[in-house]
Amino acid sequence: MRKSSGVPQRAADLEYVIAMAGILIGLADEDGIRILLDRIARGEMETSSGKYSQGKDALWELHCLSILNMGAMKSCLAEPDIVTDFGFGEYGIACKKVYSENSVEKCVKKGISQIDSAKMPGMVALNIDDLVIPPGRIMHAQDQDYLREMLQSYASEFVKRHRPTLEKYSSGGRCDGFLISASRSALLHGTGRFTYIGVNLLIPMSGPTDTAGIRMDSFARQTSNADGLEEWVAKVGGKAFGL
């Protein structure tokens, strides 16, 4: 990582904007999206800023919804943030964006509280983009595979650092587990061009034979199969997130 000049930062931002525009296009007809679009329009969306933003929070909810759409999972915007159904009835996903290491516990606690209030099984989806590299820096990688490995490593290290917190607030079956998402624009040295890549790490909080573990396994398989990917790409014109 090196400090960025104005031009590289704009190039990195462009890849981010293209990816996010794809999400907005794909979800344009979604019920309830107007409220989130208003938050995005009014919020701080600068990628080099690590400040809290309702706009970025709203965009993270839509990003999560796009993941479910790519998996052909029937989903909608509703409390806790998203309600989906992948064969076990209504299932809630509370979407929380983490802006600092010190705010992780607050985000996890709030997400669990949302799941409790919704009175349905669910998970908490944590976005850690703002923790991957410091604001104003450009990420570098040799190619897309190496970038994915780097992001996967960041997500795994995040889980190691904060596993006590994850276990503390999910104890007693309050949620099935966590989805940890890390995404960044990076300059690929193999091509000399910027690209935007995201990875998602699913962390179950129970054994694989428990009911919660079975739900998490089914969720993982359906999102990995991406049965709705072809339809999603056709809808957004090939600018789907992470492609």
SEVEX-241938 format. One record per residue: residue number from 1; residue in one letter; chain; x, y, z of N, C-alpha, C in turn. Coordinates in nm, 2 decimals. Last residue first. Layout:
BEGIN
NODE num residu chaine    n_x    n_y    n_z   ca_x   ca_y   ca_z    c_x    c_y    c_z
NODE NUM      a      A      X      Y      Z      X      Y      Z      X      Y      Z
...
***
This chain:
BEGIN
NODE num residu chaine    n_x    n_y    n_z   ca_x   ca_y   ca_z    c_x    c_y    c_z
NODE 243      l      A  -1.79  -0.86  -1.02  -1.76  -0.93  -1.14  -1.66  -0.87  -1.23
NODE 242      g      A  -1.86  -0.71  -0.79  -1.76  -0.81  -0.78  -1.73  -0.89  -0.91
NODE 241      f      A  -2.19  -0.64  -0.90  -2.09  -0.63  -0.79  -1.99  -0.74  -0.79
NODE 240      a      A  -2.23  -0.61  -1.25  -2.27  -0.66  -1.12  -2.15  -0.65  -1.02
NODE 239      k      A  -2.25  -0.50  -1.50  -2.17  -0.43  -1.40  -2.21  -0.48  -1.26
NODE 238      g      A  -2.40  -0.62  -1.70  -2.27  -0.67  -1.68  -2.19  -0.60  -1.57
NODE 237      g      A  -2.65  -0.50  -1.68  -2.57  -0.47  -1.80  -2.42  -0.51  -1.78
NODE 236      v      A  -2.83  -0.57  -1.49  -2.74  -0.45  -1.46  -2.64  -0.43  -1.57
NODE 235      k      A  -2.97  -0.79  -1.60  -3.04  -0.67  -1.55  -2.95  -0.55  -1.54
NODE 234      a      A  -2.77  -0.97  -1.65  -2.85  -0.92  -1.77  -2.92  -0.79  -1.73
NODE 233      v      A  -2.69  -1.03  -1.39  -2.60  -0.96  -1.49  -2.67  -0.90  -1.60
NODE 232      w      A  -2.92  -1.15  -1.30  -2.87  -1.03  -1.23  -2.78  -0.95  -1.33
NODE 231      e      A  -2.94  -1.38  -1.45  -3.05  -1.29  -1.46  -3.00  -1.15  -1.40
NODE 230      e      A  -2.70  -1.51  -1.37  -2.72  -1.47  -1.51  -2.83  -1.37  -1.52
NODE 229      l      A  -2.75  -1.54  -1.09  -2.64  -1.46  -1.14  -2.66  -1.41  -1.28
NODE 228      g      A  -2.91  -1.71  -0.95  -2.97  -1.59  -1.01  -2.87  -1.50  -1.07
NODE 227      d      A  -2.75  -1.91  -0.85  -2.84  -1.95  -0.96  -2.91  -1.83  -1.02
NODE 226      a      A  -2.52  -1.93  -0.68  -2.55  -1.81  -0.76  -2.64  -1.84  -0.88
NODE 225      n      A  -2.39  -2.11  -0.52  -2.44  -2.16  -0.64  -2.48  -2.05  -0.74
NODE 224      s      A  -2.34  -1.95  -0.29  -2.23  -1.99  -0.37  -2.28  -2.04  -0.51
NODE 223      t      A  -2.60  -1.92  -0.19  -2.53  -1.80  -0.24  -2.41  -1.84  -0.32
NODE 222      q      A  -2.65  -2.19  -0.13  -2.74  -2.11  -0.22  -2.67  -1.99  -0.27
NODE 221      r      A  -2.45  -2.25   0.06  -2.46  -2.33  -0.07  -2.54  -2.25  -0.17
NODE 220      a      A  -2.51  -2.08   0.27  -2.38  -2.07   0.20  -2.38  -2.14   0.07
NODE 219      f      A  -2.76  -2.16   0.35  -2.74  -2.02   0.30  -2.61  -2.01   0.22
NODE 218      s      A  -2.71  -2.42   0.44  -2.79  -2.40   0.32  -2.78  -2.26   0.26
NODE 217      d      A  -2.54  -2.35   0.66  -2.49  -2.43   0.55  -2.57  -2.42   0.42
NODE 216      m      A  -2.73  -2.22   0.82  -2.61  -2.14   0.76  -2.55  -2.22   0.65
NODE 215      r      A  -2.91  -2.42   0.87  -2.95  -2.31   0.80  -2.83  -2.23   0.74
NODE 214      i      A  -2.74  -2.59   1.02  -2.80  -2.64   0.89  -2.85  -2.52   0.81
NODE 213      g      A  -2.69  -2.43   1.24  -2.58  -2.47   1.15  -2.63  -2.52   1.02
NODE 212      a      A  -2.94  -2.42   1.36  -2.88  -2.30   1.31  -2.77  -2.33   1.21
NODE 211      t      A  -2.97  -2.70   1.42  -3.07  -2.63   1.33  -3.01  -2.50   1.27
NODE 210      d      A  -2.66  -2.88   1.41  -2.76  -2.80   1.48  -2.85  -2.73   1.38
NODE 209      t      A  -2.45  -2.97   1.26  -2.58  -3.06   1.27  -2.69  -2.99   1.35
NODE 208      p      A  -2.24  -2.79   1.28  -2.30  -2.81   1.15  -2.43  -2.90   1.16
NODE 207      g      A  -2.28  -2.58   1.58  -2.23  -2.69   1.51  -2.31  -2.72   1.38
NODE 206      s      A  -2.27  -2.21   1.56  -2.31  -2.34   1.62  -2.26  -2.45   1.53
NODE 205      m      A  -2.22  -1.99   1.42  -2.20  -1.98   1.57  -2.25  -2.11   1.64
NODE 204      p      A  -2.04  -1.95   1.11  -2.15  -2.00   1.19  -2.12  -2.00   1.34
NODE 203      i      A  -1.95  -1.71   0.90  -1.91  -1.76   1.02  -2.02  -1.81   1.11
NODE 202      l      A  -1.85  -1.65   0.57  -1.97  -1.69   0.65  -1.91  -1.76   0.78
NODE 201      l      A  -1.73  -1.39   0.39  -1.69  -1.50   0.48  -1.80  -1.53   0.57
NODE 200      n      A  -1.68  -1.26   0.07  -1.78  -1.28   0.18  -1.74  -1.40   0.26
NODE 199      v      A  -1.52  -1.00  -0.12  -1.53  -1.14  -0.07  -1.62  -1.14   0.05
NODE 198      g      A  -1.49  -0.81  -0.42  -1.54  -0.83  -0.28  -1.54  -0.98  -0.25
NODE 197      i      A  -1.32  -0.57  -0.62  -1.34  -0.71  -0.58  -1.40  -0.71  -0.44
NODE 196      y      A  -1.24  -0.37  -0.89  -1.31  -0.37  -0.76  -1.36  -0.51  -0.73
NODE 195      t      A  -0.94  -0.25  -1.04  -1.06  -0.34  -1.04  -1.12  -0.33  -0.90
NODE 194      f      A  -0.72  -0.06  -1.25  -0.79  -0.08  -1.13  -0.90  -0.18  -1.15
NODE 193      r      A  -0.43  -0.18  -1.44  -0.56  -0.12  -1.43  -0.62  -0.15  -1.29
NODE 192      g      A  -0.20  -0.32  -1.50  -0.19  -0.18  -1.48  -0.32  -0.11  -1.47
NODE 191      t      A  -0.20  -0.60  -1.50  -0.27  -0.53  -1.61  -0.25  -0.38  -1.61
NODE 190      g      A  -0.05  -0.67  -1.28  -0.04  -0.75  -1.40  -0.10  -0.69  -1.52
NODE 189      h      A  -0.11  -0.50  -1.08   0.02  -0.48  -1.15   0.03  -0.56  -1.28
NODE 188      l      A  -0.41  -0.35  -1.02  -0.35  -0.48  -1.05  -0.22  -0.46  -1.13
NODE 187      l      A  -0.51  -0.15  -0.76  -0.44  -0.15  -0.88  -0.37  -0.28  -0.91
NODE 186      a      A  -0.85  -0.19  -0.63  -0.70  -0.21  -0.62  -0.64  -0.20  -0.76
NODE 185      s      A  -1.12  -0.14  -0.41  -1.06  -0.12  -0.54  -0.91  -0.14  -0.53
NODE 184      r      A  -1.27  -0.39  -0.19  -1.18  -0.28  -0.22  -1.15  -0.26  -0.37
NODE 183      s      A  -1.44  -0.55   0.07  -1.43  -0.52  -0.07  -1.35  -0.39  -0.09
NODE 182      a      A  -1.57  -0.80   0.29  -1.46  -0.70   0.26  -1.44  -0.68   0.11
NODE 181      s      A  -1.80  -0.92   0.52  -1.77  -0.88   0.38  -1.66  -0.77   0.38
NODE 180      i      A  -1.92  -1.18   0.70  -1.82  -1.08   0.71  -1.78  -1.05   0.56
NODE 179      l      A  -2.20  -1.29   0.86  -2.14  -1.28   0.72  -2.05  -1.16   0.73
NODE 178      f      A  -2.25  -1.50   1.14  -2.22  -1.37   1.08  -2.17  -1.39   0.94
NODE 177      g      A  -2.52  -1.68   1.31  -2.38  -1.65   1.28  -2.37  -1.51   1.21
NODE 176      d      A  -2.78  -1.70   1.41  -2.71  -1.82   1.35  -2.56  -1.80   1.33
NODE 175      c      A  -2.85  -1.55   1.73  -2.84  -1.55   1.58  -2.76  -1.67   1.54
NODE 174      r      A  -2.90  -1.65   1.98  -2.96  -1.52   1.94  -2.95  -1.49   1.79
NODE 173      g      A  -2.81  -1.88   2.11  -2.89  -1.89   1.99  -2.95  -1.77   1.94
NODE 172      g      A  -2.66  -1.83   2.33  -2.80  -1.86   2.35  -2.88  -1.87   2.23
NODE 171      s      A  -2.45  -1.57   2.18  -2.47  -1.69   2.27  -2.62  -1.71   2.30
NODE 170      s      A  -2.39  -1.35   2.04  -2.47  -1.46   1.97  -2.50  -1.58   2.06
NODE 169      y      A  -2.23  -1.20   2.20  -2.36  -1.15   2.17  -2.45  -1.25   2.09
NODE 168      k      A  -2.00  -1.37   2.23  -2.07  -1.31   2.34  -2.21  -1.27   2.31
NODE 167      e      A  -1.90  -1.42   1.97  -1.96  -1.53   2.05  -2.04  -1.48   2.17
NODE 166      l      A  -1.82  -1.17   1.89  -1.92  -1.24   1.81  -1.98  -1.35   1.89
NODE 165      t      A  -1.62  -1.12   2.09  -1.74  -1.04   2.08  -1.85  -1.10   2.00
NODE 164      p      A  -1.43  -1.33   2.03  -1.50  -1.32   2.16  -1.62  -1.24   2.16
NODE 163      r      A  -1.36  -1.26   1.76  -1.44  -1.37   1.79  -1.50  -1.37   1.93
NODE 162      h      A  -1.20  -1.05   1.68  -1.32  -1.01   1.74  -1.41  -1.13   1.77
NODE 161      r      A  -0.97  -1.15   1.56  -0.96  -1.04   1.66  -1.08  -1.03   1.74
NODE 160      k      A  -1.07  -1.34   1.38  -0.98  -1.38   1.49  -0.98  -1.28   1.60
NODE 159      v      A  -1.21  -1.17   1.20  -1.28  -1.27   1.28  -1.20  -1.32   1.40
NODE 158      f      A  -0.99  -1.04   1.09  -1.10  -0.96   1.16  -1.17  -1.06   1.26
NODE 157      e      A  -0.87  -1.24   0.96  -0.80  -1.18   1.07  -0.90  -1.10   1.16
NODE 156      s      A  -1.06  -1.29   0.76  -1.03  -1.40   0.86  -0.96  -1.34   0.98
NODE 155      a      A  -1.05  -1.05   0.62  -1.17  -1.09   0.68  -1.15  -1.20   0.79
NODE 154      y      A  -0.78  -1.05   0.53  -0.83  -0.95   0.61  -0.95  -0.99   0.69
NODE 153      s      A  -0.79  -1.29   0.36  -0.71  -1.28   0.48  -0.75  -1.17   0.58
NODE 152      q      A  -0.97  -1.20   0.16  -1.00  -1.31   0.25  -0.92  -1.32   0.37
NODE 151      l      A  -0.81  -1.00   0.06  -0.93  -0.96   0.12  -0.98  -1.07   0.21
NODE 150      m      A  -0.60  -1.16  -0.05  -0.57  -1.06   0.05  -0.70  -1.02   0.13
NODE 149      e      A  -0.74  -1.32  -0.23  -0.67  -1.38  -0.12  -0.64  -1.28  -0.01
NODE 148      r      A  -0.82  -1.12  -0.41  -0.92  -1.20  -0.34  -0.86  -1.26  -0.21
NODE 147      l      A  -0.57  -1.05  -0.51  -0.65  -0.95  -0.44  -0.76  -1.02  -0.36
NODE 146      y      A  -0.50  -1.28  -0.64  -0.42  -1.24  -0.52  -0.50  -1.14  -0.44
NODE 145      d      A  -0.69  -1.28  -0.84  -0.68  -1.39  -0.75  -0.61  -1.35  -0.62
NODE 144      q      A  -0.63  -1.05  -0.99  -0.75  -1.06  -0.91  -0.75  -1.17  -0.81
NODE 143      d      A  -0.28  -0.96  -0.93  -0.39  -1.00  -1.01  -0.51  -1.01  -0.92
NODE 142      q      A  -0.11  -0.82  -0.75  -0.06  -0.87  -0.88  -0.17  -0.90  -0.98
NODE 141      a      A  -0.22  -0.51  -0.59  -0.21  -0.66  -0.60  -0.17  -0.70  -0.74
NODE 140      h      A  -0.28  -0.24  -0.37  -0.21  -0.30  -0.49  -0.21  -0.45  -0.48
NODE 139      m      A  -0.48   0.03  -0.27  -0.44  -0.11  -0.25  -0.38  -0.16  -0.38
NODE 138      i      A  -0.40   0.36  -0.15  -0.44   0.27  -0.27  -0.39   0.13  -0.24
NODE 137      r      A  -0.54   0.58   0.10  -0.43   0.48   0.05  -0.49   0.40  -0.07
NODE 136      g      A  -0.73   0.73   0.22  -0.63   0.79   0.14  -0.52   0.71   0.08
NODE 135      p      A  -0.77   0.54   0.52  -0.82   0.63   0.43  -0.71   0.70   0.35
NODE 134      p      A  -0.60   0.21   0.54  -0.63   0.35   0.60  -0.69   0.44   0.49
NODE 133      i      A  -0.78  -0.09   0.46  -0.66   0.00   0.45  -0.70   0.13   0.50
NODE 132      v      A  -1.00  -0.22   0.60  -0.90  -0.30   0.52  -0.77  -0.22   0.51
NODE 131      l      A  -1.20  -0.09   0.72  -1.09  -0.14   0.81  -0.98  -0.20   0.73
NODE 130      d      A  -1.40  -0.04   0.55  -1.33   0.08   0.60  -1.21   0.04   0.69
NODE 129      d      A  -1.52  -0.29   0.50  -1.44  -0.22   0.39  -1.35  -0.11   0.45
NODE 128      i      A  -1.67  -0.47   0.65  -1.55  -0.41   0.71  -1.46  -0.34   0.61
NODE 127      n      A  -2.00  -0.54   0.73  -1.91  -0.49   0.62  -1.79  -0.42   0.68
NODE 126      l      A  -2.17  -0.81   0.85  -2.08  -0.70   0.89  -2.00  -0.66   0.77
NODE 125      a      A  -2.48  -0.93   0.92  -2.39  -0.91   0.81  -2.30  -0.79   0.83
NODE 124      v      A  -2.62  -1.17   1.13  -2.57  -1.03   1.12  -2.46  -1.02   1.01
NODE 123      m      A  -2.91  -1.38   1.09  -2.77  -1.36   1.10  -2.74  -1.21   1.09
NODE 122      g      A  -3.20  -1.56   1.22  -3.12  -1.47   1.13  -2.98  -1.47   1.16
NODE 121      p      A  -3.54  -1.63   1.31  -3.40  -1.67   1.30  -3.33  -1.58   1.20
NODE 120      m      A  -3.74  -1.36   1.45  -3.72  -1.47   1.35  -3.57  -1.51   1.35
NODE 119      k      A  -3.80  -1.11   1.58  -3.86  -1.24   1.62  -3.86  -1.35   1.51
NODE 118      a      A  -3.70  -0.86   1.55  -3.78  -0.91   1.44  -3.84  -1.05   1.47
NODE 117      s      A  -3.56  -0.83   1.79  -3.69  -0.76   1.77  -3.77  -0.81   1.66
NODE 116      d      A  -3.34  -0.99   1.74  -3.43  -1.03   1.85  -3.56  -0.96   1.83
NODE 115      i      A  -3.22  -0.85   1.52  -3.27  -0.99   1.50  -3.37  -1.03   1.61
NODE 114      q      A  -3.15  -0.62   1.66  -3.25  -0.61   1.55  -3.31  -0.75   1.52
NODE 113      s      A  -2.97  -0.71   1.84  -3.09  -0.66   1.89  -3.20  -0.65   1.78
NODE 112      i      A  -2.76  -0.78   1.66  -2.83  -0.89   1.74  -2.96  -0.84   1.79
NODE 111      g      A  -2.69  -0.52   1.58  -2.74  -0.62   1.48  -2.82  -0.73   1.55
NODE 110      k      A  -2.60  -0.41   1.82  -2.72  -0.35   1.75  -2.78  -0.45   1.65
NODE 109      k      A  -2.37  -0.57   1.87  -2.48  -0.57   1.97  -2.61  -0.51   1.90
NODE 108      v      A  -2.22  -0.52   1.64  -2.27  -0.65   1.67  -2.38  -0.65   1.76
NODE 107      c      A  -2.17  -0.24   1.68  -2.24  -0.29   1.56  -2.30  -0.43   1.58
NODE 106      k      A  -2.03  -0.24   1.93  -2.16  -0.17   1.91  -2.24  -0.22   1.79
NODE 105      e      A  -1.80  -0.39   1.86  -1.90  -0.44   1.96  -2.03  -0.37   1.95
NODE 104      v      A  -1.68  -0.22   1.66  -1.73  -0.35   1.63  -1.83  -0.40   1.73
NODE 103      s      A  -1.57   0.03   1.71  -1.71   0.03   1.69  -1.77  -0.11   1.67
NODE 102      n      A  -1.30   0.01   1.72  -1.36   0.03   1.84  -1.52   0.03   1.83
NODE 101      e      A  -1.23  -0.02   1.45  -1.21  -0.14   1.54  -1.29  -0.12   1.67
NODE 100      s      A  -1.47   0.14   1.25  -1.35   0.14   1.32  -1.35   0.02   1.41
NODE  99      y      A  -1.70   0.10   1.10  -1.61   0.21   1.06  -1.48   0.22   1.14
NODE  98      v      A  -1.91  -0.14   0.96  -1.81  -0.11   1.07  -1.71  -0.01   1.02
NODE  97      k      A  -2.25  -0.18   0.90  -2.12  -0.14   0.84  -2.03  -0.09   0.96
NODE  96      k      A  -2.48  -0.43   0.91  -2.41  -0.33   0.99  -2.28  -0.30   0.92
NODE  95      c      A  -2.79  -0.58   0.87  -2.67  -0.53   0.80  -2.61  -0.41   0.87
NODE  94      a      A  -2.95  -0.86   0.96  -2.93  -0.73   1.00  -2.79  -0.69   0.94
NODE  93      i      A  -3.18  -1.07   0.82  -3.04  -1.03   0.81  -3.03  -0.89   0.85
NODE  92      g      A  -3.41  -1.34   0.89  -3.37  -1.20   0.90  -3.22  -1.18   0.88
NODE  91      y      A  -3.64  -1.54   0.73  -3.51  -1.54   0.79  -3.45  -1.39   0.78
NODE  90      e      A  -3.93  -1.74   0.70  -3.87  -1.60   0.70  -3.74  -1.60   0.78
NODE  89      g      A  -3.85  -2.08   0.59  -3.94  -1.97   0.63  -3.86  -1.84   0.64
NODE  88      f      A  -3.65  -2.22   0.48  -3.67  -2.24   0.63  -3.77  -2.14   0.68
NODE  87      g      A  -3.59  -2.17   0.22  -3.63  -2.30   0.25  -3.66  -2.33   0.40
NODE  86      f      A  -3.50  -1.91   0.22  -3.42  -2.01   0.14  -3.46  -2.15   0.18
NODE  85      d      A  -3.60  -1.59   0.23  -3.65  -1.73   0.25  -3.58  -1.82   0.16
NODE  84      t      A  -3.54  -1.28   0.41  -3.52  -1.37   0.29  -3.59  -1.51   0.33
NODE  83      v      A  -3.53  -0.94   0.48  -3.60  -1.07   0.51  -3.59  -1.16   0.39
NODE  82      i      A  -3.32  -0.70   0.61  -3.36  -0.78   0.50  -3.43  -0.90   0.55
NODE  81      d      A  -3.33  -0.58   0.86  -3.30  -0.50   0.74  -3.34  -0.56   0.61
NODE  80      p      A  -3.53  -0.73   1.01  -3.43  -0.64   1.07  -3.37  -0.54   0.97
NODE  79      e      A  -3.76  -0.52   0.83  -3.69  -0.55   0.95  -3.66  -0.69   0.97
NODE  78      a      A  -3.69  -0.53   0.47  -3.78  -0.53   0.58  -3.70  -0.56   0.71
NODE  77      l      A  -3.66  -0.58   0.14  -3.62  -0.49   0.24  -3.72  -0.48   0.35
NODE  76      c      A  -3.65  -0.94   0.05  -3.71  -0.80   0.05  -3.65  -0.72   0.16
NODE  75      s      A  -3.62  -1.24  -0.15  -3.58  -1.15  -0.04  -3.65  -1.01  -0.06
NODE  74      k      A  -3.55  -1.55  -0.25  -3.66  -1.46  -0.24  -3.63  -1.37  -0.12
NODE  73      m      A  -3.25  -1.61  -0.42  -3.32  -1.63  -0.29  -3.42  -1.52  -0.28
NODE  72      a      A  -3.06  -1.62  -0.62  -3.20  -1.66  -0.65  -3.27  -1.69  -0.52
NODE  71      g      A  -2.81  -1.52  -0.57  -2.83  -1.66  -0.52  -2.98  -1.71  -0.55
NODE  70      m      A  -2.85  -1.26  -0.64  -2.76  -1.35  -0.73  -2.77  -1.50  -0.69
NODE  69      n      A  -3.00  -1.18  -0.43  -3.06  -1.19  -0.56  -2.98  -1.28  -0.65
NODE  68      l      A  -2.81  -1.18  -0.23  -2.92  -1.28  -0.22  -2.99  -1.29  -0.35
NODE  67      i      A  -2.65  -0.97  -0.32  -2.59  -1.10  -0.30  -2.70  -1.21  -0.30
NODE  66      s      A  -2.83  -0.76  -0.30  -2.79  -0.80  -0.43  -2.72  -0.94  -0.43
NODE  65      l      A  -2.86  -0.73  -0.03  -2.98  -0.77  -0.10  -2.93  -0.82  -0.24
NODE  64      c      A  -2.61  -0.63   0.03  -2.65  -0.76   0.08  -2.76  -0.81   0.00
NODE  63      h      A  -2.63  -0.38  -0.11  -2.53  -0.48  -0.15  -2.56  -0.62  -0.10
NODE  62      l      A  -2.82  -0.26   0.05  -2.85  -0.30  -0.09  -2.75  -0.39  -0.15
NODE  61      e      A  -2.68  -0.23   0.29  -2.81  -0.31   0.29  -2.84  -0.35   0.15
NODE  60      w      A  -2.48  -0.06   0.19  -2.44  -0.19   0.24  -2.57  -0.28   0.25
NODE  59      l      A  -2.62   0.17   0.15  -2.57   0.10   0.03  -2.53  -0.04   0.07
NODE  58      a      A  -2.68   0.25   0.41  -2.79   0.21   0.32  -2.74   0.13   0.20
NODE  57      d      A  -2.43   0.31   0.50  -2.50   0.21   0.57  -2.61   0.15   0.47
NODE  56      k      A  -2.37   0.52   0.33  -2.29   0.40   0.32  -2.36   0.28   0.39
NODE  55      g      A  -2.55   0.71   0.44  -2.56   0.67   0.30  -2.48   0.54   0.27
NODE  54      q      A  -2.48   0.74   0.70  -2.61   0.67   0.67  -2.62   0.63   0.53
NODE  53      s      A  -2.15   0.71   0.80  -2.24   0.76   0.69  -2.36   0.68   0.68
NODE  52      y      A  -1.85   0.78   0.98  -1.99   0.72   0.98  -2.07   0.79   0.87
NODE  51      k      A  -1.55   0.82   0.80  -1.65   0.87   0.89  -1.78   0.79   0.87
NODE  50      g      A  -1.33   0.77   0.63  -1.37   0.66   0.72  -1.48   0.70   0.82
NODE  49      s      A  -1.30   0.86   0.30  -1.34   0.90   0.43  -1.38   0.78   0.51
NODE  48      s      A  -1.26   0.78   0.05  -1.14   0.80   0.12  -1.17   0.84   0.27
NODE  47      t      A  -1.51   0.77  -0.07  -1.45   0.65  -0.04  -1.33   0.66   0.05
NODE  46      e      A  -1.79   0.96   0.02  -1.65   0.97  -0.02  -1.58   0.84   0.03
NODE  45      m      A  -2.05   0.99   0.09  -2.02   0.87   0.02  -1.87   0.87  -0.03
NODE  44      e      A  -2.26   1.10   0.33  -2.12   1.12   0.29  -2.08   0.98   0.23
NODE  43      g      A  -2.61   1.14   0.22  -2.50   1.09   0.30  -2.36   1.12   0.25
NODE  42      r      A  -2.81   1.19   0.04  -2.78   1.29   0.14  -2.66   1.26   0.23
NODE  41      a      A  -2.82   0.96  -0.12  -2.81   1.10  -0.18  -2.77   1.20  -0.08
NODE  40      i      A  -2.86   0.76   0.07  -2.74   0.76  -0.01  -2.72   0.90  -0.07
NODE  39      r      A  -3.12   0.83   0.16  -3.00   0.83   0.26  -2.87   0.84   0.18
NODE  38      d      A  -3.26   0.79  -0.07  -3.26   0.92  -0.01  -3.14   0.93   0.08
NODE  37      l      A  -3.23   0.52  -0.10  -3.17   0.61  -0.20  -3.16   0.75  -0.15
NODE  36      l      A  -3.38   0.43   0.11  -3.24   0.41   0.12  -3.17   0.50   0.01
NODE  35      i      A  -3.64   0.51   0.03  -3.59   0.55   0.16  -3.43   0.54   0.16
NODE  34      r      A  -3.66   0.36  -0.21  -3.66   0.51  -0.21  -3.60   0.57  -0.08
NODE  33      i      A  -3.69   0.09  -0.16  -3.56   0.14  -0.20  -3.55   0.29  -0.20
NODE  32      g      A  -3.94  -0.02  -0.12  -3.87   0.04   0.00  -3.74   0.10  -0.04
NODE  31      d      A  -3.92  -0.27  -0.36  -4.01  -0.20  -0.27  -3.92  -0.15  -0.15
NODE  30      e      A  -3.71  -0.23  -0.64  -3.73  -0.30  -0.51  -3.82  -0.21  -0.42
NODE  29      d      A  -3.63  -0.14  -0.89  -3.77  -0.17  -0.87  -3.81  -0.23  -0.73
NODE  28      a      A  -3.35  -0.13  -0.87  -3.43  -0.01  -0.89  -3.58  -0.02  -0.86
NODE  27      l      A  -3.15  -0.31  -0.84  -3.25  -0.31  -0.74  -3.35  -0.19  -0.75
NODE  26      g      A  -2.98  -0.28  -1.05  -3.04  -0.41  -1.04  -3.15  -0.41  -0.94
NODE  25      i      A  -2.89  -0.02  -1.01  -2.97  -0.05  -1.13  -3.04  -0.18  -1.11
NODE  24      l      A  -2.75  -0.05  -0.77  -2.87   0.04  -0.77  -2.95   0.01  -0.90
NODE  23      i      A  -2.54  -0.22  -0.86  -2.63  -0.26  -0.75  -2.76  -0.18  -0.76
NODE  22      g      A  -2.41  -0.06  -1.05  -2.47  -0.18  -1.09  -2.58  -0.23  -0.99
NODE  21      a      A  -2.32   0.14  -0.88  -2.42   0.18  -0.98  -2.49   0.05  -1.03
NODE  20      m      A  -2.11   0.00  -0.76  -2.23   0.04  -0.68  -2.35   0.08  -0.77
NODE  19      a      A  -1.93  -0.03  -0.97  -1.99  -0.15  -0.90  -2.12  -0.11  -0.82
NODE  18      i      A  -1.88   0.23  -1.04  -1.94   0.14  -1.14  -2.00   0.02  -1.07
NODE  17      v      A  -1.76   0.33  -0.80  -1.89   0.39  -0.85  -1.96   0.29  -0.95
NODE  16      y      A  -1.53   0.17  -0.79  -1.63   0.16  -0.69  -1.76   0.21  -0.73
NODE  15      e      A  -1.40   0.27  -1.02  -1.44   0.13  -1.01  -1.54   0.10  -0.91
NODE  14      l      A  -1.36   0.54  -0.93  -1.45   0.51  -1.05  -1.49   0.36  -1.05
NODE  13      d      A  -1.18   0.52  -0.73  -1.32   0.56  -0.70  -1.41   0.52  -0.81
NODE  12      a      A  -0.95   0.46  -0.87  -1.00   0.36  -0.78  -1.15   0.39  -0.75
NODE  11      a      A  -0.93   0.70  -1.01  -0.94   0.58  -1.08  -1.00   0.47  -0.99
NODE  10      r      A  -0.89   0.88  -0.80  -1.01   0.89  -0.88  -1.03   0.77  -0.96
NODE   9      q      A  -0.64   0.79  -0.70  -0.76   0.78  -0.62  -0.89   0.79  -0.70
NODE   8      p      A  -0.47   0.84  -0.92  -0.50   0.70  -0.88  -0.62   0.69  -0.79
NODE   7      v      A  -0.49   1.14  -0.91  -0.54   1.06  -1.02  -0.56   0.91  -0.99
NODE   6      g      A  -0.39   1.22  -0.65  -0.53   1.25  -0.69  -0.58   1.16  -0.80
NODE   5      s      A  -0.20   0.95  -0.51  -0.21   1.08  -0.56  -0.35   1.10  -0.61
NODE   4      s      A  -0.18   0.76  -0.21  -0.23   0.78  -0.34  -0.22   0.93  -0.38
NODE   3      k      A   0.07   0.58  -0.04  -0.02   0.69  -0.04  -0.06   0.72  -0.19
NODE   2      r      A   0.05   0.22  -0.08   0.12   0.35  -0.09   0.02   0.46  -0.08
NODE   1      m      A   0.08  -0.12   0.00   0.00   0.00   0.00   0.09   0.12   0.00
***
